[in-house]
Amino acid sequence: MKRYLNLFLSIISGILFGLSWPPNGIPLILFIAFVPLLLLEDSISKDSNGAKTWRVMGYAYLAFIIWHIISVWWIWNASDYGAVMAILLNASFMSITFGLYSWTKSYFQKRVSPYYFLIFFWIAFEYFHLDWSLSFPWLNIGNAFAKYPSIIQWYEYTGIFGGSLWILILNIEFYKFYRLLAQTKQYRKASFYGLWLIALITIPILISINRYKNYTEKINPVNIVVVQPNMDPYSEQYEAPPQEVINRIIDLSSPLVDSKTTFLLAPESAIQEHLQEPDFNYSTNMGSRTVSIPMLKHFLSDYPNLNLLVGVSSYKFLKEPTITARKTNSGALYDEYNTALFLNRFDKREHYHKSKFVPGAEMMPFQKLLAPFQQIAFDLGGTVGSLGYDTKRRIFTSADSQYKIAPLVCFESVFGEFTNGFVQNGAQILCIITNDGWWGNTSGYKQHLMFASLRAIETRRSIARSANTGISCFVNQRGDIYERTEYWTQDAKKATLNANDEITFYVRYGDYIGRLSAFIAVLFLLISVSMMLRRKGNKLTDHIL
């Protein structure tokens, strides 16, 4: 009977996580989503059966699998193999994190109240998950409030880990509140505890709403056009003649571009000629000259103040091998890139290489370790190969030298501290170019869109977003999305955004909550290992004696 109860609690927890997630979820549900897992963990920790940590991890794994299926099932549209691996692996990392919390908690049960250990372990996991070969921070719980920017304006001080901290504290407090009611029957104390819970929920929200209503942008107008060519990534975009793609971009944007327009954005991978760096004059088509670049240069010649940011598939021959290098049939070394290309009247072709990749689709995980097996993986179709990348967060300056923008390419806009690097280098406006058409008309592209609001609040930077199939839009410094296109339509939008030079607390100090949590989690883990070894040593001594 107890096993069925734990199974029920696991399923309920997974459903609560799923019901909280954007675009249609209610994020406040996350305040109780961990409670069923905390109840079953407490139950298992007190029984007399063995393998307690493994059993906790098993039930947690089921909960997190359910959460993933509800929230990110749409990955299947791009890759069935990728969806299975993303869901299974990411859920396993979460269950291991919860298992480590349970295991560590058992060594401190009689000394302190260890429930808050979950905060440090979970945030440490989310922090480490931002920057390794299997990084997929899409479900970092602080992301859940992306649809409601008015209640998380304090992210400019904490980033998304402030939201994770808020959620975890409330889960523990709700768990303790339940124990007061259901187990100890201390109703008078529980009533005061209920008021405490209400305060924990409402005070951050009220502070945020006040900041939201009173935040005013410094007037520094920049006129920007974003274009949505709507090329089907599974057929049209990669099969159509290059001039057809460029003509569509020009035709859609021409009615909106004028002498006052400073920037024009076209989406990720809009130019598919596979251009050779550094001058981008030639493509891989038998060394032929590119068609796209002359067409764009001709268009720009009519607007001396216009600057174009466009996504390009590019490559570069190498003098020295890199970890991502490939070989031609003749043995020449080269790297391939997902590139943001910047053009203006000076014909100085600046570029930035995408640096945060989707594991498997754009990079082979653990590249250094598995490099000898890379060609085998290519042959088996497990990956398209690892792309080259930039180690610097490059920014682009307008032709009149007045404005600086950050070129964020697709997946990069999910990473807070990574985005900070562009702002620290001088970016006054964030520009996101992406191709979300791989996922179809699902919640995937909507979630990705909403995450842009988080970056706007954290950095207090206006955002222009060009997406191949949608949603293209603008985001103000409070995180409000406006002038948005419809999904899967050809369109272009124009808006005036305010450039900003001010540095927020979060941009200055980054993911300090994540770093502190990681330090504390590792410290408690080491202390627990020390206790375990001491306990085993004592048992061995007792056995010998």
Backbone torsions as a table, in degrees:
resi	resn	phi	psi	omega
1	MET	NA	-40.2	179.9
2	LYS	-64.6	-36.2	178.5
3	ARG	-63.6	-41.7	179.4
4	TYR	-66.5	-36.1	177.6
5	LEU	-64.2	-44.1	178.3
6	ASN	-63.9	-38.3	177.3
7	LEU	-63.4	-42.9	177.8
8	PHE	-61.2	-45.3	179.5
9	LEU	-62.3	-39.6	178.5
10	SER	-62.7	-46.1	-179.4
11	ILE	-64.5	-43.5	178.6
12	ILE	-59.7	-42.5	179.7
13	SER	-61.5	-45.9	179.2
14	GLY	-60.3	-41.1	179.3
15	ILE	-65.8	-40.6	178.8
16	LEU	-62.1	-42.6	176.1
17	PHE	-59.3	-46.8	-178.6
18	GLY	-62.8	-40.0	-178.7
19	LEU	-71.0	-13.4	-178.6
20	SER	-90.9	-12.6	-166.1
21	TRP	-88.8	143.9	176.8
22	PRO	-66.9	157.4	13.8
23	PRO	-90.8	-16.0	-173.5
24	ASN	-107.3	-2.9	-176.6
25	GLY	-76.6	168.0	176.8
26	ILE	-108.1	104.4	-171.0
27	PRO	-62.3	-24.8	-179.9
28	LEU	-64.8	-19.1	176.4
29	ILE	-62.0	-26.5	179.2
30	LEU	-61.0	-20.6	180.0
31	PHE	-64.8	-16.7	179.2
32	ILE	-125.2	4.4	-173.6
33	ALA	-66.4	-30.1	179.3
34	PHE	-82.5	-16.4	-172.9
35	VAL	-58.4	-46.6	177.2
36	PRO	-59.3	-36.7	177.8
37	LEU	-67.7	-38.2	177.5
38	LEU	-65.5	-36.5	178.2
39	LEU	-66.3	-46.2	-178.7
40	LEU	-70.6	-33.8	176.6
41	GLU	-63.9	-41.7	179.1
42	ASP	-65.1	-39.3	179.1
43	SER	-64.7	-46.5	-179.3
44	ILE	-65.9	-38.7	-177.7
45	SER	-64.8	-20.5	-176.7
46	LYS	-99.8	-7.7	-179.1
47	ASP	-84.6	175.9	-172.8
48	SER	-98.4	-1.0	-179.4
49	ASN	-79.1	158.2	-178.7
50	GLY	-86.0	-173.9	178.5
51	ALA	53.1	43.4	-174.3
52	LYS	-64.4	-45.4	-178.7
53	THR	-63.1	-41.5	179.4
54	TRP	-64.1	-38.0	178.9
55	ARG	-68.4	-40.0	176.2
56	VAL	-60.5	-44.4	179.8
57	MET	-63.0	-37.7	179.9
58	GLY	-62.8	-48.3	178.4
59	TYR	-65.5	-39.6	178.3
60	ALA	-63.7	-38.6	179.8
61	TYR	-59.9	-42.6	178.0
62	LEU	-60.9	-44.1	179.9
63	ALA	-61.0	-44.2	-176.7
64	PHE	-73.5	-30.6	173.7
65	ILE	-61.7	-45.7	179.0
66	ILE	-60.6	-44.4	178.2
67	TRP	-57.1	-47.1	-178.2
68	HIS	-65.0	-42.6	-178.8
69	ILE	-61.3	-41.9	179.8
70	ILE	-67.9	-37.9	-168.4
71	SER	-94.7	-37.2	-173.6
72	VAL	-127.6	28.4	177.3
73	TRP	-58.8	-25.3	-175.6
74	TRP	-62.6	-16.4	176.6
75	ILE	-57.8	-27.0	-179.2
76	TRP	-56.7	-32.3	-178.7
77	ASN	-63.8	-30.5	179.4
78	ALA	-89.7	-37.4	-177.3
79	SER	-161.9	117.7	178.0
80	ASP	-66.9	-41.1	177.2
81	TYR	-62.9	-44.2	179.8
82	GLY	-63.0	-38.0	179.4
83	ALA	-64.7	-46.1	-179.1
84	VAL	-61.8	-46.5	-177.8
85	MET	-66.9	-41.6	-179.8
86	ALA	-62.3	-44.6	-177.6
87	ILE	-68.8	-47.7	-177.5
88	LEU	-66.0	-45.0	-177.1
89	LEU	-70.3	-47.0	-177.0
90	ASN	-63.8	-39.9	177.3
91	ALA	-65.3	-34.4	179.2
92	SER	-68.1	-38.6	177.7
93	PHE	-62.5	-39.9	179.0
94	MET	-66.3	-42.1	-178.9
95	SER	-67.8	-35.5	175.5
96	ILE	-63.6	-41.4	178.2
97	THR	-60.6	-45.8	179.0
98	PHE	-66.4	-35.5	177.2
99	GLY	-65.6	-39.7	177.7
100	LEU	-64.5	-39.2	174.9
101	TYR	-58.8	-46.9	-177.9
102	SER	-63.7	-43.9	-178.4
103	TRP	-64.9	-44.9	179.8
104	THR	-66.2	-39.4	179.9
105	LYS	-57.4	-35.3	-176.7
106	SER	-64.6	-25.1	-178.9
107	TYR	-87.1	-11.3	-178.2
108	PHE	-115.2	2.1	-171.4
109	GLN	-55.0	-40.0	-175.2
110	LYS	-89.7	-5.9	-175.6
111	ARG	-103.5	-44.8	-178.7
112	VAL	-139.6	173.6	172.2
113	SER	-86.9	105.9	-167.4
114	PRO	-91.5	10.0	-175.6
115	TYR	-62.8	-30.6	-178.9
116	TYR	-72.2	-8.2	173.7
117	PHE	-58.1	-31.2	-179.3
118	LEU	-57.9	-36.6	179.7
119	ILE	-57.9	-50.3	-175.3
120	PHE	-68.9	-41.6	-179.6
121	PHE	-66.5	-42.0	-176.5
122	TRP	-69.9	-46.0	179.6
123	ILE	-67.0	-35.2	175.4
124	ALA	-60.5	-43.4	176.8
125	PHE	-59.7	-48.1	-179.1
126	GLU	-62.0	-36.8	-179.7
127	TYR	-67.4	-48.3	178.4
128	PHE	-64.5	-30.9	-176.4
129	HIS	-71.7	-9.1	178.9
130	LEU	-77.9	-22.8	-166.2
131	ASP	-145.6	64.3	170.5
132	TRP	-152.3	-179.9	-169.8
133	SER	-65.7	-22.1	-179.9
134	LEU	-110.4	29.2	-176.6
135	SER	-61.9	127.3	173.9
136	PHE	-152.6	76.5	-175.0
137	PRO	-82.9	17.5	-177.8
138	TRP	-55.2	-35.6	-176.5
139	LEU	-102.4	18.9	169.0
140	ASN	-58.6	126.1	-164.5
141	ILE	-64.4	-22.8	176.4
142	GLY	-66.3	-15.2	177.3
143	ASN	-72.9	-16.5	-170.0
144	ALA	-63.6	-23.1	-176.5
145	PHE	-89.6	9.6	-172.8
146	ALA	-57.6	-30.7	-178.1
147	LYS	-74.4	-16.1	-174.1
148	TYR	-124.7	70.6	-175.8
149	PRO	-61.9	-22.4	-176.9
150	SER	-67.4	-20.4	-177.5
151	ILE	-102.1	4.7	-179.8
152	ILE	-133.6	35.2	179.0
153	GLN	-62.9	-21.4	179.2
154	TRP	-74.6	0.5	172.1
155	TYR	-62.2	-18.6	176.1
156	GLU	-65.8	-14.8	176.3
157	TYR	-104.7	-29.5	-171.4
158	THR	-117.7	-18.6	-169.0
159	GLY	67.5	-170.4	-175.9
160	ILE	-67.5	-20.5	179.7
161	PHE	-68.8	-20.5	171.1
162	GLY	-65.1	-38.2	175.4
163	GLY	-67.6	-41.2	177.1
164	SER	-60.8	-42.7	178.8
165	LEU	-61.8	-45.7	178.9
166	TRP	-58.1	-48.2	-178.6
167	ILE	-62.6	-45.9	-176.0
168	LEU	-68.2	-41.4	177.6
169	ILE	-60.0	-44.7	-178.2
170	LEU	-67.8	-35.5	176.0
171	ASN	-61.2	-44.3	179.6
172	ILE	-66.6	-40.2	179.9
173	GLU	-68.2	-38.1	175.9
174	PHE	-66.4	-36.3	177.1
175	TYR	-63.6	-44.5	178.7
176	LYS	-66.5	-35.9	176.9
177	PHE	-63.0	-42.7	177.9
178	TYR	-61.8	-42.2	-179.7
179	ARG	-63.4	-37.4	177.6
180	LEU	-62.5	-41.1	-177.8
181	LEU	-76.8	-49.6	-169.0
182	ALA	-87.5	-29.8	-173.1
183	GLN	-107.2	-45.7	-176.7
184	THR	-94.7	-15.4	179.1
185	LYS	59.5	28.5	179.3
186	GLN	-88.4	79.2	-171.4
187	TYR	-69.4	-36.7	179.7
188	ARG	-65.0	-45.4	178.1
189	LYS	-65.6	-36.2	-179.6
190	ALA	-65.0	-33.9	179.8
191	SER	-64.8	-40.7	176.4
192	PHE	-67.7	-35.1	178.8
193	TYR	-65.9	-34.9	177.1
194	GLY	-62.5	-40.3	176.4
195	LEU	-63.5	-38.0	178.0
196	TRP	-62.3	-41.0	178.6
197	LEU	-65.0	-42.0	177.9
198	ILE	-60.4	-41.1	178.9
199	ALA	-64.9	-41.6	-179.8
200	LEU	-62.6	-30.8	178.9
201	ILE	-82.5	-47.5	-169.6
202	THR	-80.0	-36.0	-175.3
203	ILE	-60.9	-50.3	177.0
204	PRO	-60.2	-35.9	-179.8
205	ILE	-67.2	-44.8	-179.6
206	LEU	-65.2	-40.4	176.2
207	ILE	-60.2	-42.6	-178.6
208	SER	-67.2	-44.7	-179.6
209	ILE	-62.0	-38.3	177.1
210	ASN	-63.0	-43.4	178.0
211	ARG	-64.8	-40.1	-179.5
212	TYR	-61.5	-45.3	-177.4
213	LYS	-70.7	-29.6	-173.7
214	ASN	-101.7	-4.4	179.7
215	TYR	-74.9	127.8	177.0
216	THR	-125.2	136.6	179.7
217	GLU	-80.7	140.6	172.9
218	LYS	-69.2	130.1	-175.9
219	ILE	-73.0	112.9	176.6
220	ASN	-153.6	73.2	-164.9
221	PRO	-70.7	138.4	175.0
222	VAL	-132.6	127.4	-178.6
223	ASN	-90.4	122.3	-174.0
224	ILE	-132.8	141.8	173.8
225	VAL	-118.8	133.8	173.9
226	VAL	-116.4	140.1	-176.5
227	VAL	-118.4	144.2	-179.7
228	GLN	-125.1	91.0	-174.8
229	PRO	-70.4	-23.1	176.1
230	ASN	59.8	57.0	175.3
231	MET	-96.2	125.9	179.6
232	ASP	-62.6	116.0	-175.0
233	PRO	-68.3	-18.3	-179.0
234	TYR	-87.5	-8.9	-179.5
235	SER	-149.3	-71.2	-168.2
236	GLU	-60.5	-47.4	-172.1
237	GLN	-60.6	-38.8	-174.1
238	TYR	-98.9	-3.6	-179.0
239	GLU	-113.9	-23.2	-178.4
240	ALA	-70.2	149.2	174.6
241	PRO	-57.0	141.8	-176.6
242	PRO	-57.0	-35.3	-179.3
243	GLN	-66.3	-25.7	177.7
244	GLU	-67.2	-40.6	178.6
245	VAL	-65.2	-46.5	-178.3
246	ILE	-65.9	-40.8	178.1
247	ASN	-60.6	-38.2	179.4
248	ARG	-66.1	-40.9	178.0
249	ILE	-62.3	-45.1	-179.1
250	ILE	-66.8	-44.2	-178.2
251	ASP	-63.4	-39.2	-178.7
252	LEU	-72.6	-36.3	-174.2
253	SER	-88.5	-25.6	-174.4
254	SER	-54.5	-42.9	-179.6
255	PRO	-63.9	-18.1	-175.9
256	LEU	-103.5	-24.6	-177.4
257	VAL	-79.0	134.5	174.4
258	ASP	-143.1	-170.3	-175.2
259	SER	-66.3	-18.2	-179.7
260	LYS	-93.1	-6.6	-178.7
261	THR	-74.7	126.8	-178.0
262	THR	-95.5	-41.0	-177.0
263	PHE	-131.1	142.1	170.9
264	LEU	-123.4	127.1	-178.8
265	LEU	-110.8	130.4	171.7
266	ALA	-119.8	152.6	-165.2
267	PRO	-73.9	172.8	174.7
268	GLU	-53.6	136.6	174.5
269	SER	59.5	26.6	178.8
270	ALA	-64.3	-38.0	177.7
271	ILE	-97.2	114.6	-175.2
272	GLN	-111.2	26.2	-179.7
273	GLU	-78.7	-7.3	-178.9
274	HIS	61.7	70.0	-171.3
275	LEU	-83.7	146.6	-178.7
276	GLN	-90.7	130.5	175.5
277	GLU	-86.1	157.2	11.3
278	PRO	-95.0	-11.6	-173.4
279	ASP	-93.5	-14.0	177.3
280	PHE	63.2	24.4	-179.8
281	ASN	-86.2	-21.7	-174.4
282	TYR	-124.2	150.3	176.0
283	SER	-113.2	177.5	-178.6
284	THR	-79.4	-1.2	179.9
285	ASN	-75.8	76.8	178.8
286	MET	55.3	36.3	176.6
287	GLY	71.3	18.0	-177.7
288	SER	-73.2	155.4	178.0
289	ARG	-71.5	146.5	-178.8
290	THR	-68.0	148.6	175.6
291	VAL	-92.0	-37.0	-171.5
292	SER	-65.8	-46.8	-173.3
293	ILE	-63.4	-47.0	176.9
294	PRO	-59.4	-36.7	178.9
295	MET	-63.8	-42.9	-179.9
296	LEU	-69.7	-37.7	177.7
297	LYS	-62.8	-41.2	178.9
298	HIS	-63.1	-42.0	178.5
299	PHE	-63.4	-44.2	-178.6
300	LEU	-66.4	-26.5	-177.1
301	SER	-63.1	-21.8	179.1
302	ASP	-83.2	-9.3	-176.6
303	TYR	-135.5	87.2	-173.3
304	PRO	-58.5	-25.8	-178.1
305	ASN	-96.5	2.2	-175.6
306	LEU	-84.9	137.8	176.4
307	ASN	-121.8	133.8	-176.3
308	LEU	-111.6	130.3	171.7
309	LEU	-115.1	121.4	-174.8
310	VAL	-141.7	145.7	178.8
311	GLY	-81.4	137.6	-174.7
312	VAL	-136.6	143.1	167.3
313	SER	-92.8	120.5	-173.0
314	SER	-137.2	169.8	177.3
315	TYR	-149.1	163.0	-179.8
316	LYS	-148.2	133.4	175.4
317	PHE	-74.5	145.7	-172.3
318	LEU	-114.8	144.4	172.1
319	LYS	-87.2	-33.9	178.5
320	GLU	-122.6	144.2	-179.0
321	PRO	-68.6	146.5	171.9
322	THR	-115.9	171.2	-179.2
323	ILE	-66.5	-22.3	-178.4
324	THR	-103.5	6.9	-173.8
325	ALA	-64.5	148.1	174.7
326	ARG	-121.6	171.8	179.8
327	LYS	-124.7	140.4	171.4
328	THR	-78.1	173.8	177.7
329	ASN	-61.7	-26.2	179.3
330	SER	-88.5	-1.9	177.2
331	GLY	95.9	1.4	178.8
332	ALA	-72.0	142.1	179.7
333	LEU	-89.8	140.1	176.5
334	TYR	-153.6	160.0	173.7
335	ASP	-118.8	147.1	173.8
336	GLU	-107.3	150.9	-174.0
337	TYR	-138.7	150.6	164.5
338	ASN	-99.2	107.8	-163.0
339	THR	-115.5	142.9	167.8
340	ALA	-102.3	116.3	-176.2
341	LEU	-104.7	135.9	-176.0
342	PHE	-118.4	123.4	-177.2
343	LEU	-128.5	145.6	171.3
344	ASN	-156.3	-166.6	-172.1
345	ARG	-64.3	-21.2	-179.1
346	PHE	-78.4	-7.5	-178.6
347	ASP	55.2	29.0	172.9
348	LYS	-92.1	108.5	-170.7
349	ARG	-89.4	85.0	178.8
350	GLU	-79.6	153.2	-179.2
351	HIS	-150.9	157.6	175.7
352	TYR	-134.6	134.9	179.2
353	HIS	-96.3	128.0	176.7
354	LYS	-50.1	137.1	-172.2
355	SER	-123.6	-11.1	174.7
356	LYS	-113.6	118.0	-171.1
357	PHE	-114.0	153.5	171.8
358	VAL	-75.8	119.0	-178.3
359	PRO	-57.0	135.3	178.9
360	GLY	88.9	-51.3	-177.7
361	ALA	-75.3	-38.3	-175.9
362	GLU	-121.8	-7.3	179.6
363	MET	-153.9	148.2	172.9
364	MET	-85.3	121.7	178.8
365	PRO	-57.7	145.8	178.9
366	PHE	53.0	54.5	-173.2
367	GLN	-54.6	-45.1	-177.7
368	LYS	-64.4	-40.1	-177.8
369	LEU	-72.4	-39.8	-172.9
370	LEU	-101.8	8.1	-178.6
371	ALA	-52.2	-40.1	180.0
372	PRO	-62.2	-20.7	-177.3
373	PHE	-102.5	8.5	-174.0
374	GLN	-61.7	-45.7	-177.1
375	GLN	-63.6	-35.2	176.9
376	ILE	-62.2	-42.3	179.0
377	ALA	-63.2	-39.0	177.8
378	PHE	-61.8	-45.9	-176.6
379	ASP	-64.1	-33.9	-179.3
380	LEU	-82.6	-8.5	177.9
381	GLY	80.5	15.8	-178.7
382	GLY	-75.3	-19.1	179.3
383	THR	-156.7	155.3	176.4
384	VAL	-84.9	-1.2	-178.7
385	GLY	108.4	156.3	-179.4
386	SER	-86.0	129.8	-179.8
387	LEU	-84.7	152.5	171.0
388	GLY	-71.6	165.6	-174.0
389	TYR	-151.6	163.9	175.2
390	ASP	-93.5	144.8	175.6
391	THR	-96.0	-8.6	178.9
392	LYS	-113.7	148.2	175.0
393	ARG	-88.4	93.0	-174.8
394	ARG	-78.5	144.5	175.8
395	ILE	-121.8	157.9	-178.7
396	PHE	-117.9	140.7	-178.4
397	THR	-109.1	136.0	-178.6
398	SER	-62.8	161.0	-176.8
399	ALA	-59.4	-31.5	179.0
400	ASP	-88.8	5.9	175.8
401	SER	64.9	17.5	-177.6
402	GLN	-91.7	-29.7	-170.6
403	TYR	-130.9	146.5	178.8
404	LYS	-124.2	132.6	-177.6
405	ILE	-121.3	157.1	176.3
406	ALA	-105.2	127.9	178.8
407	PRO	-94.6	91.5	177.8
408	LEU	-89.5	126.3	-176.5
409	VAL	-105.9	109.4	170.4
410	CYS	52.4	-110.2	-173.0
411	PHE	-56.4	-23.8	-177.0
412	GLU	-62.9	-27.0	-176.7
413	SER	-73.2	-2.6	177.1
414	VAL	-85.5	-11.8	-171.0
415	PHE	-106.3	116.6	-176.1
416	GLY	-69.6	-59.3	-176.7
417	GLU	-65.0	-33.2	175.3
418	PHE	-60.0	-44.7	178.1
419	THR	-63.1	-35.0	177.9
420	ASN	-54.4	-33.9	-178.1
421	GLY	-58.8	-37.8	177.0
422	PHE	-65.7	-42.6	-178.6
423	VAL	-66.9	-40.6	177.5
424	GLN	-62.8	-26.1	178.1
425	ASN	-87.8	3.5	171.4
426	GLY	115.2	1.1	-177.7
427	ALA	-63.7	130.2	178.8
428	GLN	-100.2	-20.0	178.9
429	ILE	-139.4	141.8	175.9
430	LEU	-97.3	131.9	177.9
431	CYS	-119.5	120.7	-179.4
432	ILE	-108.0	122.5	172.5
433	ILE	-115.8	131.4	-172.1
434	THR	-151.0	165.0	173.7
435	ASN	-133.5	96.0	-177.8
436	ASP	-96.9	9.9	-176.9
437	GLY	-69.5	-17.6	179.9
438	TRP	-60.1	-27.5	-171.9
439	TRP	-91.4	-7.7	-178.5
440	GLY	72.3	-171.3	-178.0
441	ASN	-82.9	74.1	-177.5
442	THR	-126.6	-174.5	178.0
443	SER	-73.8	-12.3	-176.3
444	GLY	-59.4	-51.7	-177.9
445	TYR	-68.9	-28.0	178.6
446	LYS	-70.7	-41.9	176.8
447	GLN	-61.3	-45.7	-179.2
448	HIS	-60.1	-41.7	177.0
449	LEU	-59.3	-48.0	-175.9
450	MET	-64.4	-31.0	179.3
451	PHE	-63.2	-22.3	176.9
452	ALA	-62.1	-33.0	178.6
453	SER	-61.8	-35.0	178.7
454	LEU	-63.6	-43.5	-179.8
455	ARG	-66.0	-36.0	179.4
456	ALA	-63.9	-42.7	-179.8
457	ILE	-69.3	-45.7	-177.2
458	GLU	-60.2	-39.3	-175.1
459	THR	-102.1	-13.6	-171.5
460	ARG	53.0	49.8	175.4
461	ARG	-120.7	135.9	172.1
462	SER	-68.2	152.1	-175.9
463	ILE	-128.5	135.2	168.0
464	ALA	-110.6	132.4	-173.6
465	ARG	-128.9	120.8	176.2
466	SER	-113.4	117.0	-179.6
467	ALA	-119.4	135.2	-174.7
468	ASN	-53.0	-49.6	-178.9
469	THR	-112.3	2.5	-179.7
470	GLY	110.6	160.5	1.0
471	ILE	-92.6	128.6	172.1
472	SER	-95.7	144.1	-172.1
473	CYS	-173.0	-170.9	173.1
474	PHE	-131.2	151.8	180.0
475	VAL	-132.5	127.0	179.1
476	ASN	-83.1	180.0	-172.4
477	GLN	-73.1	-10.4	173.5
478	ARG	-90.8	-6.1	179.8
479	GLY	95.3	7.0	178.5
480	ASP	-77.6	131.6	177.5
481	ILE	-92.9	132.1	-179.6
482	TYR	-148.6	169.6	-176.6
483	GLU	50.2	47.1	-176.7
484	ARG	-89.7	146.3	176.6
485	THR	-84.7	169.9	169.4
486	GLU	-85.5	153.6	178.5
487	TYR	-71.7	143.6	175.4
488	TRP	58.0	46.8	174.3
489	THR	-137.0	150.2	171.7
490	GLN	-79.8	128.1	-174.8
491	ASP	-164.7	167.9	171.9
492	ALA	-148.7	149.1	-179.0
493	LYS	-133.8	152.1	-178.5
494	LYS	-129.0	140.3	177.8
495	ALA	-155.8	161.4	173.8
496	THR	-108.1	117.7	-179.3
497	LEU	-106.9	155.2	175.6
498	ASN	-97.6	124.0	174.8
499	ALA	-74.9	149.5	-176.2
500	ASN	-137.6	135.8	179.8
501	ASP	-105.2	-11.8	-174.4
502	GLU	-71.3	146.2	-178.7
503	ILE	-105.5	122.5	178.7
504	THR	-77.3	166.3	177.5
505	PHE	-59.2	-41.6	-178.8
506	TYR	-67.0	-40.9	177.6
507	VAL	-61.7	-38.1	-177.7
508	ARG	-69.6	-40.5	-172.2
509	TYR	-112.7	-9.1	173.2
510	GLY	64.7	-146.8	-174.5
511	ASP	-84.8	58.8	-179.0
512	TYR	-65.7	-31.1	177.1
513	ILE	-66.0	-40.4	177.8
514	GLY	-64.9	-43.4	-179.2
515	ARG	-65.5	-43.2	179.4
516	LEU	-64.4	-42.3	179.4
517	SER	-64.0	-40.7	179.2
518	ALA	-62.4	-41.4	179.2
519	PHE	-62.6	-46.2	-177.9
520	ILE	-67.6	-40.8	179.8
521	ALA	-61.6	-45.3	179.1
522	VAL	-64.6	-38.4	178.9
523	LEU	-62.0	-48.0	179.2
524	PHE	-65.5	-34.7	178.7
525	LEU	-65.7	-42.4	178.9
526	LEU	-66.1	-39.6	177.8
527	ILE	-63.9	-40.6	178.9
528	SER	-64.1	-42.2	177.5
529	VAL	-61.8	-41.2	177.9
530	SER	-62.0	-42.6	177.7
531	MET	-63.6	-41.1	-179.8
532	MET	-62.5	-45.4	-179.1
533	LEU	-66.2	-38.2	178.5
534	ARG	-65.8	-40.6	179.5
535	ARG	-64.7	-42.6	177.9
536	LYS	-65.8	-36.9	177.9
537	GLY	-64.5	-40.1	178.2
538	ASN	-65.3	-40.3	178.7
539	LYS	-64.4	-40.1	179.4
540	LEU	-65.3	-40.2	178.7
541	THR	-64.4	-43.2	179.0
542	ASP	-62.6	-38.3	-179.5
543	HIS	-65.8	-41.6	-179.9
544	ILE	-66.0	-42.0	-179.4
545	LEU	-71.1	NA	NA
